[in-house]
Amino acid sequence: MATAQVMYDFTAEPGNNELTVKEGEILTIINQNVGGGWVEAQNSKGECGLVPEDYIQVMCVVFELQCRCCFSQVANGNNPWSPGGGYPSEPAGGWNTQGHPQTQHNAGITDIHALRQDLCTGIYLLVVFCNSCVCICRFPFSKTPNPELYLLAKLPPKGKDRLPIYVTDVGPVWLYPESPLDCVVADPKKGSKLYGLKSYIEYQVTPNTTSRPVNHRYKHFDWLYERLLEKFGSAVPIPSLPDKQVTGRFEEEFIKMRMERLQGWMCRMCRHPVISRSEVFQLFLTYNDEKEWKTGKRKAEKDECVGPLIFSTIDPEAPELDSVEVEQRCELFSKFTKSMDDGVKDLLNVGNIHWKRCTGPLPKEYQKIGKAFQNLSSVFNTSGYQGETTLTDALTAAGKTYEEIAQIVAEQPKKDLHFLMETNQEYKGLLGSFHDTVAGHKAAIDKVKEADKMMLAGKITTQDKVTMGKRTSIMSYSLQAEMNHFHSNRIYDYNRVMQHYLEEQIRFYETIADKLKLALSQFTTL
């Protein structure tokens, strides 16, 4: 089983089969195929649970070399890991779009070893050419995209699908559609297959462009997430899907919660100008029948323009950016997102405490007050005094009022705090997914800084250096467009959710005030 190091602290939510982990902790990966952006892991104490993929770095998966020439070279003392065993020059024919050397059959290229360092994570690739055979050994394993594949690759001809970026008063921005895309996730139904042996929940997804519903299971959403992450993840942070659930998947409360979170995730994807126009996302929303769905899935899975190569489709209509200024903006953004992540987690923690208090101790306190008033009224009724009726009736009414308030308090979090918590939960995931995007950009900038040294070593030409600078500038435009998209959505989302929260809070206190005023009116003014 693989091991992994925790990159960020993660606090498990009760009842979600999650595992609380701390930065630097070493985990054993039990199941990497859970889906939905989660893996199942075990800590040093033997505790097991789900951990977000984005929060860990899988370690030390070393693949055995199967190429005979690899063994012979190492046996002869020509160890590619020895000092000076680095990559001497670019392979003849350059690098293809997948980052592999381009070779021709029977080209006579034999026993050439190259050690290349991954820009993001220090990953090394041992590339072995055996005539037309290419063996690539990668360690440690990482899902982080390698921007060198884009900076140094011989790119395919430009296609029709271009992603324009414009410069406005706030900086680079994506081209937004005239008519915003939206969809509704609703009407969950339980289905089955294999003669009822396997059950699942299917949701109706209805886009505003067609108003025609299509049916999808959770695993289809998971497939869409993986495709979007593979194709756009280098340029666009793709937040993880709602929590993966191992047990209780068919409980009504869980189905409702998952549907709401799938709705939130889909709305966020619909609002992104790049994702919403993509072929794979449109397929998910608008396929006509099972045949079209399966054909579209196969086409998406064979798409070669994935990972860092997505930058080859971006067209910024502006001159190259100053790398120093870009680095400063990225550093400022990284600090902001780190501080916001802390703030979001703090609000989630405070919100959880408040929710528990509103649904537990606080209603009980109001109920106790109500009972106490009614008990006192019962005592007064035993006095035998003729003028008691008005007072005892008013006391009884006041007691019942406090019991009603207890019920109102217990139900209130679902009306206001719920939406505030869900928005912060979304942003917690979104902030976590930004790390790889920013790291990939930083790695590209660092590579450009090494260009002069690489030229002196004969590894690249002057034209290669110019090309790397231009392509890094495109990556910078993309990242800044994404940063501006994030900020504009953040301002919109928090304005909307805070307005809703405060409006509901006002209704809450007004309802309680009205009930207290009614109770007060029943007492006689002496």
C-alpha positions as MATLAB code, in Angstrom:
seq = 'MATAQVMYDFTAEPGNNELTVKEGEILTIINQNVGGGWVEAQNSKGECGLVPEDYIQVMCVVFELQCRCCFSQVANGNNPWSPGGGYPSEPAGGWNTQGHPQTQHNAGITDIHALRQDLCTGIYLLVVFCNSCVCICRFPFSKTPNPELYLLAKLPPKGKDRLPIYVTDVGPVWLYPESPLDCVVADPKKGSKLYGLKSYIEYQVTPNTTSRPVNHRYKHFDWLYERLLEKFGSAVPIPSLPDKQVTGRFEEEFIKMRMERLQGWMCRMCRHPVISRSEVFQLFLTYNDEKEWKTGKRKAEKDECVGPLIFSTIDPEAPELDSVEVEQRCELFSKFTKSMDDGVKDLLNVGNIHWKRCTGPLPKEYQKIGKAFQNLSSVFNTSGYQGETTLTDALTAAGKTYEEIAQIVAEQPKKDLHFLMETNQEYKGLLGSFHDTVAGHKAAIDKVKEADKMMLAGKITTQDKVTMGKRTSIMSYSLQAEMNHFHSNRIYDYNRVMQHYLEEQIRFYETIADKLKLALSQFTTL';
ca = [
       0.000    0.000    0.000;
       1.160    3.530   -0.747;
       2.023    6.085    1.906;
       1.304    9.801    1.820;
       2.330   12.934    3.670;
      -0.326   15.388    4.801;
       0.223   18.843    3.236;
      -2.488   20.761    5.135;
      -4.471   20.339    8.343;
      -7.912   18.803    7.837;
     -10.621   18.543   10.487;
     -13.160   15.768    9.999;
     -16.861   16.504   10.137;
     -18.821   14.249   12.491;
     -20.849   11.543   10.785;
     -19.062   11.791    7.396;
     -16.548    8.934    7.866;
     -13.701   11.461    7.599;
     -10.298   11.361    9.292;
      -8.760   14.355   11.074;
      -5.120   14.837    9.976;
      -2.325   17.307   10.678;
       0.285   18.810    8.352;
       3.386   16.584    8.131;
       1.572   13.452    9.307;
       2.288   10.213    7.405;
      -0.712    8.139    6.296;
      -1.166    4.717    4.727;
      -3.449    4.859    1.679;
      -6.054    2.083    1.862;
      -8.176    3.005   -1.149;
      -7.309    5.595   -3.819;
     -10.420    4.834   -5.892;
     -13.075    6.242   -3.565;
     -13.784    9.071   -6.032;
     -15.189   12.534   -5.500;
     -11.773   13.951   -4.607;
     -11.307   11.651   -1.581;
      -9.027    8.770   -0.592;
      -9.416    6.339    2.285;
      -6.400    6.387    4.604;
      -5.146    5.077    7.950;
      -3.068    7.067   10.449;
      -0.321    5.807   12.792;
      -2.931    5.098   15.496;
      -4.787    2.701   13.221;
      -7.725    5.093   12.723;
      -9.260    5.002    9.237;
     -11.358    7.494    7.296;
     -11.712    9.694    4.224;
      -9.186   12.471    3.512;
      -9.302   15.016    0.623;
      -6.880   14.121   -2.189;
      -5.785   17.761   -2.451;
      -4.546   17.718    1.157;
      -1.999   14.906    0.771;
       1.080   14.062   -1.302;
       1.499   10.383   -2.164;
       5.104    9.318   -1.580;
       7.741    7.029   -2.956;
       6.015    4.914   -5.552;
       9.028    3.616   -7.477;
       8.476    1.627  -10.623;
      10.772   -1.244  -11.617;
      12.639   -0.644  -14.862;
      11.541   -3.223  -17.417;
      13.742   -2.074  -20.299;
      16.781   -4.337  -20.771;
      19.070   -1.471  -21.757;
      18.308    0.275  -18.433;
      19.706   -2.658  -16.494;
      22.751   -2.957  -18.707;
      23.571    0.724  -18.410;
      23.328    0.714  -14.623;
      25.284   -2.531  -14.426;
      28.055   -0.933  -16.502;
      28.355    1.921  -14.019;
      26.523    4.465  -16.151;
      24.067    5.350  -13.387;
      21.673    8.144  -14.411;
      21.287    9.101  -10.724;
      25.025    9.621  -10.232;
      26.504   13.180  -10.065;
      26.626   14.675  -13.520;
      23.981   12.256  -14.710;
      21.570   15.083  -15.471;
      19.926   15.795  -18.768;
      22.654   16.980  -21.182;
      20.580   18.329  -24.039;
      17.159   18.245  -25.621;
      16.494   14.983  -27.471;
      16.620   15.064  -31.221;
      13.185   15.840  -32.543;
      12.145   17.753  -29.450;
       9.415   16.827  -27.008;
       5.936   15.921  -28.088;
       2.702   17.227  -26.610;
       2.634   14.550  -23.920;
       6.107   15.489  -22.707;
       7.781   12.376  -24.202;
      10.736   12.601  -26.623;
       9.813   12.341  -30.255;
      11.553    9.381  -31.933;
      11.271    7.639  -35.259;
      11.184    3.904  -35.827;
      14.653    2.519  -36.515;
      16.162    5.951  -35.885;
      19.192    4.301  -34.334;
      18.849    6.116  -31.005;
      19.918    3.654  -28.311;
      20.984    3.675  -24.684;
      20.341    7.380  -24.143;
      19.347    8.208  -20.556;
      17.945   11.502  -19.431;
      17.051   12.725  -15.988;
      14.553   15.586  -15.942;
      13.310   17.356  -12.826;
       9.622   18.123  -12.424;
       9.101   21.844  -11.925;
       6.398   21.593   -9.264;
       7.350   18.813   -6.909;
      10.909   17.731   -7.534;
       9.704   14.653   -9.415;
      12.344   13.026  -11.591;
      11.721   11.303  -14.900;
      14.128    8.684  -16.194;
      13.633    8.696  -19.956;
      15.137    5.774  -21.860;
      15.243    5.562  -25.642;
      15.561    2.071  -27.077;
      15.128    2.615  -30.828;
      11.394    3.436  -30.853;
      10.828    2.387  -27.220;
      10.390    5.016  -24.499;
      10.366    4.026  -20.826;
       9.427    6.634  -18.259;
       9.917    6.066  -14.519;
       8.415    8.629  -12.188;
       8.887    9.020   -8.461;
       7.544   10.063   -6.059;
       4.067    9.752   -7.549;
       2.153   13.036   -7.904;
      -1.033   14.184   -9.610;
       0.331   17.733   -9.772;
       0.611   18.800  -13.464;
       4.081   19.482  -14.840;
       4.214   22.902  -16.601;
       7.447   21.900  -18.353;
       5.296   19.823  -20.684;
       3.857   23.111  -21.919;
       6.954   25.345  -21.730;
       9.197   22.976  -23.717;
       6.722   20.977  -25.785;
       6.216   21.148  -29.509;
       2.555   22.155  -29.424;
      -0.107   20.853  -31.805;
      -1.642   23.238  -34.373;
      -4.137   25.690  -32.909;
      -7.676   24.387  -32.993;
     -11.017   26.167  -33.108;
     -11.628   26.125  -29.357;
      -9.786   29.172  -28.060;
     -10.024   30.735  -24.603;
      -9.733   34.517  -24.965;
      -8.568   36.779  -22.115;
      -9.135   40.544  -22.068;
      -7.533   43.252  -19.965;
      -9.974   45.485  -18.066;
      -9.738   47.969  -15.204;
      -9.324   45.124  -12.712;
      -6.766   43.310  -14.874;
      -6.991   40.185  -17.081;
     -10.447   38.549  -17.237;
     -11.981   35.613  -19.086;
     -14.568   36.228  -21.804;
     -17.952   35.799  -20.110;
     -21.006   34.566  -22.044;
     -23.816   37.015  -22.771;
     -26.402   34.634  -21.302;
     -25.217   33.032  -18.045;
     -25.624   29.279  -17.802;
     -27.519   27.812  -14.862;
     -29.024   24.461  -13.924;
     -31.222   22.833  -11.296;
     -30.400   19.549   -9.570;
     -33.619   18.018   -8.237;
     -35.996   15.062   -7.959;
     -33.699   12.328   -6.556;
     -34.992    8.817   -7.252;
     -33.741    5.425   -6.169;
     -32.890    3.043   -8.989;
     -31.326   -0.380   -9.257;
     -29.539   -2.688  -11.672;
     -28.253   -6.269  -11.777;
     -31.754   -7.496  -10.911;
     -31.935   -5.287   -7.859;
     -28.560   -6.312   -6.393;
     -27.089   -2.837   -6.783;
     -29.015    0.319   -5.857;
     -28.225    3.964   -6.555;
     -29.728    7.443   -6.411;
     -30.340    9.292   -9.682;
     -30.825   13.063   -9.926;
     -32.472   15.183  -12.594;
     -30.238   17.977  -13.904;
     -32.051   20.674  -15.889;
     -30.069   23.451  -17.639;
     -31.713   26.804  -18.373;
     -30.590   26.572  -22.019;
     -32.822   23.608  -22.895;
     -35.196   23.249  -19.898;
     -34.922   19.519  -20.620;
     -33.849   17.320  -17.690;
     -31.118   14.704  -17.972;
     -30.529   11.959  -15.400;
     -27.240   11.462  -13.569;
     -25.970    9.332  -10.719;
     -23.317   10.512   -8.274;
     -20.678    8.510  -10.154;
     -21.475   10.572  -13.276;
     -20.798   13.774  -11.328;
     -17.581   12.137  -10.139;
     -16.651   11.329  -13.749;
     -17.310   14.952  -14.745;
     -15.163   16.211  -11.863;
     -12.250   13.966  -12.930;
     -12.518   15.093  -16.559;
     -12.654   18.790  -15.620;
      -9.711   18.346  -13.244;
      -7.686   16.540  -15.898;
      -8.433   19.028  -18.669;
      -8.587   22.387  -16.871;
      -6.982   21.765  -13.462;
      -3.660   23.393  -14.431;
      -5.397   26.700  -15.197;
      -8.694   26.566  -13.292;
      -9.034   25.387   -9.667;
     -11.734   22.687   -9.655;
     -13.271   22.292   -6.186;
     -13.952   18.762   -4.999;
     -17.399   17.242   -5.176;
     -19.573   16.928   -2.052;
     -18.451   14.415    0.550;
     -18.187   10.773   -0.402;
     -20.378    8.654    1.849;
     -19.577    5.030    2.581;
     -22.670    4.267    4.703;
     -26.141    5.790    4.972;
     -26.262    6.736    1.296;
     -29.997    6.070    1.007;
     -31.091    7.962    4.103;
     -33.459   10.794    3.262;
     -31.488   13.445    5.143;
     -28.221   12.489    3.419;
     -29.823   12.435   -0.052;
     -31.217   15.923    0.543;
     -27.857   17.235    1.752;
     -25.982   15.680   -1.177;
     -28.484   17.104   -3.680;
     -28.053   20.611   -2.211;
     -24.281   20.343   -2.377;
     -24.337   18.959   -5.919;
     -26.552   21.932   -6.787;
     -23.999   24.323   -5.303;
     -21.115   22.620   -7.119;
     -22.933   22.645  -10.456;
     -23.911   26.310  -10.065;
     -20.267   27.197   -9.433;
     -19.202   25.303  -12.546;
     -22.000   26.960  -14.581;
     -20.760   30.394  -13.497;
     -17.222   29.747  -14.734;
     -16.820   31.095  -18.295;
     -14.293   28.416  -19.297;
     -15.953   25.389  -17.709;
     -19.500   26.312  -18.725;
     -18.603   26.501  -22.439;
     -16.494   23.340  -22.489;
     -17.630   20.402  -24.605;
     -17.511   17.902  -21.735;
     -19.653   20.095  -19.465;
     -22.191   20.726  -22.214;
     -22.346   16.972  -22.860;
     -23.161   16.396  -19.184;
     -26.044   18.892  -19.328;
     -27.540   18.290  -22.745;
     -26.988   14.734  -24.026;
     -30.041   13.308  -25.810;
     -29.755    9.578  -25.226;
     -27.529    6.855  -23.765;
     -25.649    6.395  -27.041;
     -24.724   10.086  -27.255;
     -23.685   10.060  -23.584;
     -21.361    7.058  -23.992;
     -19.895    8.363  -27.248;
     -19.242   11.765  -25.652;
     -17.636   10.119  -22.623;
     -15.224    8.132  -24.797;
     -14.313   11.268  -26.744;
     -13.656   13.229  -23.538;
     -11.517   10.433  -22.114;
      -9.359   10.442  -25.281;
      -8.873   14.229  -25.247;
      -5.136   14.939  -25.543;
      -5.334   18.649  -24.735;
      -5.179   18.117  -20.980;
      -3.026   19.221  -18.059;
      -0.662   22.128  -18.771;
      -1.390   21.864  -22.506;
      -4.669   23.708  -21.839;
      -2.562   26.874  -21.832;
      -1.918   26.329  -25.558;
      -5.589   27.182  -26.187;
      -5.477   30.519  -24.305;
      -5.243   33.761  -26.275;
      -4.540   36.881  -24.185;
      -5.059   39.992  -26.306;
      -2.252   41.966  -24.648;
       1.571   42.188  -24.509;
       3.736   40.007  -22.277;
       3.439   40.668  -18.542;
       6.262   41.766  -16.266;
       7.265   38.638  -14.329;
       8.299   40.563  -11.206;
       4.947   42.335  -10.989;
       3.119   39.057  -11.593;
       5.091   37.347   -8.817;
       4.172   40.127   -6.402;
       0.469   39.807   -7.247;
       0.601   36.037   -6.884;
       2.330   36.316   -3.516;
      -0.305   38.781   -2.332;
      -3.068   36.462   -3.561;
      -1.487   33.452   -1.861;
      -1.321   35.324    1.449;
      -4.928   36.442    1.033;
      -6.218   32.941    0.269;
      -4.292   31.523    3.257;
      -5.827   34.160    5.558;
      -9.269   33.629    4.031;
      -8.926   29.873    4.488;
      -8.204   30.444    8.189;
     -11.178   32.820    8.435;
     -13.520   30.385    6.673;
     -12.467   27.507    8.923;
     -12.938   29.691   12.012;
     -16.439   30.681   10.896;
     -17.293   27.029   10.205;
     -16.081   26.081   13.677;
     -18.032   28.886   15.384;
     -21.081   28.096   13.243;
     -20.985   24.409   14.195;
     -20.820   25.312   17.890;
     -23.706   27.764   17.535;
     -25.785   25.217   15.574;
     -25.328   22.602   18.291;
     -26.274   25.139   20.966;
     -29.401   26.243   19.056;
     -30.572   22.670   18.525;
     -29.604   21.390   21.983;
     -29.050   23.367   25.214;
     -30.707   26.676   24.215;
     -34.200   25.302   23.353;
     -34.087   23.260   26.574;
     -33.405   26.429   28.551;
     -36.439   28.145   27.008;
     -38.532   25.038   27.686;
     -37.429   25.070   31.335;
     -38.398   28.744   31.627;
     -41.795   27.979   30.067;
     -42.382   25.046   32.431;
     -41.367   27.148   35.412;
     -43.909   29.873   34.522;
     -46.665   27.261   34.078;
     -45.770   25.552   37.354;
     -45.959   28.882   39.137;
     -49.389   29.490   37.549;
     -50.565   26.112   38.883;
     -49.377   27.049   42.377;
     -51.221   30.390   42.235;
     -54.407   28.550   41.264;
     -54.353   26.722   44.602;
     -54.484   29.960   46.643;
     -58.319   30.107   46.711;
     -58.183   33.848   46.107;
     -60.909   35.083   43.734;
     -58.762   37.592   41.774;
     -56.196   35.057   40.501;
     -57.682   34.088   37.149;
     -56.279   36.889   34.985;
     -52.783   36.503   36.418;
     -52.664   32.710   36.246;
     -53.975   32.664   32.672;
     -51.334   35.238   31.659;
     -48.578   33.225   33.379;
     -49.705   30.051   31.620;
     -49.745   31.879   28.268;
     -46.237   33.261   28.944;
     -45.001   29.746   29.723;
     -46.449   28.380   26.477;
     -44.892   31.322   24.613;
     -41.437   30.306   25.841;
     -42.068   26.725   24.759;
     -42.967   28.037   21.279;
     -39.794   30.139   21.297;
     -37.800   27.002   22.105;
     -39.162   25.360   18.951;
     -38.446   28.463   16.850;
     -34.854   28.594   18.143;
     -34.303   24.904   17.334;
     -35.537   25.312   13.743;
     -33.819   28.639   13.013;
     -30.334   27.358   11.970;
     -31.891   25.561    8.982;
     -33.326   28.887    7.807;
     -30.257   31.114    8.091;
     -27.061   29.505    9.399;
     -27.376   26.551    7.012;
     -26.809   28.700    3.902;
     -23.935   30.610    5.500;
     -22.266   27.330    6.471;
     -22.774   25.795    3.024;
     -21.222   28.809    1.298;
     -18.205   28.652    3.597;
     -17.936   24.907    3.036;
     -17.822   25.546   -0.721;
     -15.103   28.160   -0.308;
     -13.117   25.886    1.975;
     -12.919   23.398   -0.908;
     -12.279   26.085   -3.518;
      -9.431   27.647   -1.530;
      -7.854   24.222   -1.077;
      -7.897   23.591   -4.830;
      -6.056   26.849   -5.635;
      -2.752   25.570   -4.258;
      -1.757   23.417   -7.254;
      -2.728   26.103   -9.766;
      -0.565   28.727   -8.059;
       2.269   26.224   -7.516;
       2.308   25.304  -11.218;
       2.591   28.962  -12.186;
       5.404   29.551   -9.693;
       7.255   26.541  -11.061;
       7.027   27.950  -14.595;
       8.387   31.335  -13.455;
      11.257   29.596  -11.663;
      12.048   27.665  -14.836;
      12.229   30.891  -16.860;
      14.647   32.299  -14.287;
      16.926   29.344  -14.995;
      16.848   29.975  -18.749;
      20.232   31.756  -18.948;
      21.925   28.954  -17.025;
      20.288   26.370  -19.271;
      21.471   28.246  -22.371;
      25.073   28.268  -21.100;
      24.805   24.530  -20.490;
      23.560   24.058  -24.045;
      20.235   22.668  -22.930;
      18.085   25.268  -24.701;
      18.536   27.819  -27.483;
      17.892   31.559  -27.424;
      14.614   30.957  -29.255;
      13.652   28.380  -26.610;
      14.195   31.027  -23.934;
      11.964   33.504  -25.794;
       9.277   30.835  -26.238;
       9.389   29.937  -22.550;
       8.950   33.610  -21.626;
       5.925   34.012  -23.905;
       4.273   30.843  -22.668;
       4.866   31.736  -19.027;
       3.235   35.102  -19.740;
       0.165   33.248  -21.048;
       0.103   31.227  -17.811;
       0.318   34.507  -15.879;
      -2.648   35.977  -17.773;
      -4.625   32.813  -17.073;
      -3.832   32.842  -13.355;
      -4.719   36.516  -12.983;
      -7.977   36.004  -14.898;
      -8.757   33.191  -12.460;
      -7.834   35.364   -9.470;
     -10.184   38.102  -10.686;
     -12.938   35.558  -11.308;
     -12.482   34.282   -7.762;
     -12.671   37.770   -6.236;
     -15.764   38.803   -8.219;
     -17.559   35.582   -7.243;
     -16.452   35.953   -3.628;
     -17.907   39.460   -3.383;
     -21.162   38.327   -4.997;
     -21.496   35.171   -2.883;
     -20.804   36.762    0.478;
     -23.032   39.749   -0.254;
     -25.855   37.394   -1.150;
     -25.435   34.950    1.739;
     -24.972   37.673    4.376;
     -28.075   39.501    3.155;
     -30.048   36.263    3.422;
     -28.607   35.474    6.866;
     -29.399   38.906    8.321;
     -32.867   39.022    6.749;
     -33.678   35.661    8.342;
     -32.200   36.801   11.658;
     -34.431   39.887   11.572;
     -37.505   37.720   10.896;
     -36.417   35.412   13.705;
     -36.143   38.155   16.311;
     -39.280   39.915   15.036;
     -41.251   36.659   15.402;
     -39.992   36.224   18.974;
     -40.690   39.906   19.758;
     -44.266   39.578   18.420;
     -44.893   36.513   20.578;
     -43.484   38.241   23.665;
     -45.613   41.332   23.009;
     -48.722   39.139   22.753;
     -47.827   37.440   26.040;
     -47.201   40.834   27.654;
     -50.616   42.162   26.557;
     -52.377   39.530   28.690;
     -51.070   40.940   31.943;
     -53.195   43.641   33.643;
     -51.636   47.067   33.985;
     -52.225   48.148   37.586;
];
